């Protein structure tokens, strides 16, 4: 099954479902959160900047989506205990979790490996690789209990291909791609599905920070790729272990 270029998600695609999105305050995470809410999901908005999460919360409320939840968490410093607490909170307050979308990422700069600051390397690997593993592991029981749990990892070709100057970000994304593949294989006989999306060049704050002179008009907006995430979150879509490239 391949992603249809003319895909139009049903209005109530995610009705009565709960989806957690990391990096929900900005960029792709924000666009995915809004799209999920528009199509009926109760969205748990996870991120480190409360003001941004509150802005997305207000947008969802204004458009008539189900009341979302805000869960502030700094992936850079979060511990396994913090992720366990998040899982306990979701279970006690929402009673279920049907989808987990990893959109949070860190990229402080482009650099030659020999010049990469060790402290920055550790921070990037913590956010881009360790956090997705630990969070998925902590939420695994809730996701597996769903009748059709879905996990989506946002990957990047700079990791799968290997590209000069992308440093810890590229190495972390390579690890994330492998993590997602392994998890998908381990769950082949499960109702829980694990897939990846490689958005390609997209107009986000992260992109603008490393390419400040780039012509923004040449980039797609995050909203343009949100339907691909919805397609993989669809309870009726059995695809597993795939990587979508919406371009």
Secondary structure, DSSP 8 states (H G I E B T S, - for coil): ----TT----TTTTTT-EEEEETTTSHHHHHHHHHHHHTT-EEEEEES-HHHHHHHHHHHHHTT----EEEE--TTT--HHHHHHHHHHHHHHTS---EEEE----------GGG--HHHHHHHHIIIIIHHHHHHHHHHHHHHHSTT-EEEEEE-HIIIII-TT-HHHHHHHHHHHHHHHHHHHHTTTSS-EEEEEE--SEE-HHHHHH-TTS-GGGSEEGGGTHHHHHHHH-TT----S-EE---
